[in-house]
Amino acid sequence: MSAPRPSRTAERPTPRADSAGGGQSAGSPLDGNLDPHLDSPLDASLDPALDSSLDADALQAHLTASEELAQLGLWEEAYRRLRGAVELLPAPDRGLQRAELDRLRQEHAMAREQARRDFLTASYNRRYLDDRLSTLLDDPSVTRAGMGLAMVDIDHFKKVNDRYGHPFGDRVLQRVVAELDAALPDGAFCARYGGEEFALVLPGYEPDEAVAVCERARLRIDRHRWLELDPDLRVTVSVGVAHTVAQPPDVEQLLVGADVLLYAAKGAGRNAVAYRKRGGRVALAGPAGGRRDIPQPAAVDC
């Protein structure tokens, strides 16, 4: 932003009475012979040449600041600086420049969103997951109620690829993500962790609520009409649900805790959601809760 312009206006002289009789002194302001510069309006601005020079300096300052902000990844502030530069352009040029700036902003928003997404399933990718988890720990809803994190793995997915081929397996992955997304409430999201493994993030959800959401997701996938892809196909998932209990919570430990519970669900027969009860014992949600021989791995503080 440019500095305020110095005013060139001057205070008008006031009439002075002479010492003899109160008449007007020679050359007083009332004689009509004022300096034309002193007679200018109070809001007079700089001369056009100086105005142009200051505008050019301000324009360059906005552009330089915008480039520096963009390099730091502060895109919104960078665009605000560019918008400030546009406002300094001559009026006939502003409309076209604003339209071009809006177009570039939309293109950048699309590119940024695509960079966050997994190219195959359109779910969020691992990079977004890692970045978002670290920022969510300071979210008011998370500090108040905690955060659930579930690791989801497609059961026997290698057999699907071996039997039907990888293109077919890609279609299965896309269907699974669609069902997971459909089961998630507002504020939650799904991210591809790697291969056929996905993470469900549930900020602001109590442990029981997070388990209920994951059980609904598991059930949706189990009941999906997979025969539309192949009459002999059936797809299920195993899920491990961890919740922030440590103070302060640790993202890495949360991921490890969910992964440990995922393998407990697999060890208990798959197609199940594993979680820890308040005492630390591992249990399975829904109908799977009646199964025997549920693994009891050591608890991980997260």
Secondary structure, DSSP 8 states (H G I E B T S, - for coil): ----------------B-TTTS-B-TT-GGGS---TTTTS-TT----HHHHHHHHHHHHHHHHHHHHHHHHTT-HHHHHHHHHHHHHTS-HHHHHHHHHHHHHHHHHHHHHHHHHHB-TTT-SB-HHHHHHHHHHHTT-HHHHHH-EEEEEEEETTHHHHHHHH-HHHHHHHHHHHHHHHHHH--TT-EEEEEETTEEEEEEET--HHHHHHHHHHHHHHHHHS-GGGT-TT----EEEEEEE--SSS--HHHHHHHHHHHHHHHHHTTSS-EEEE-TTS-EEE-GGGGG-S----------
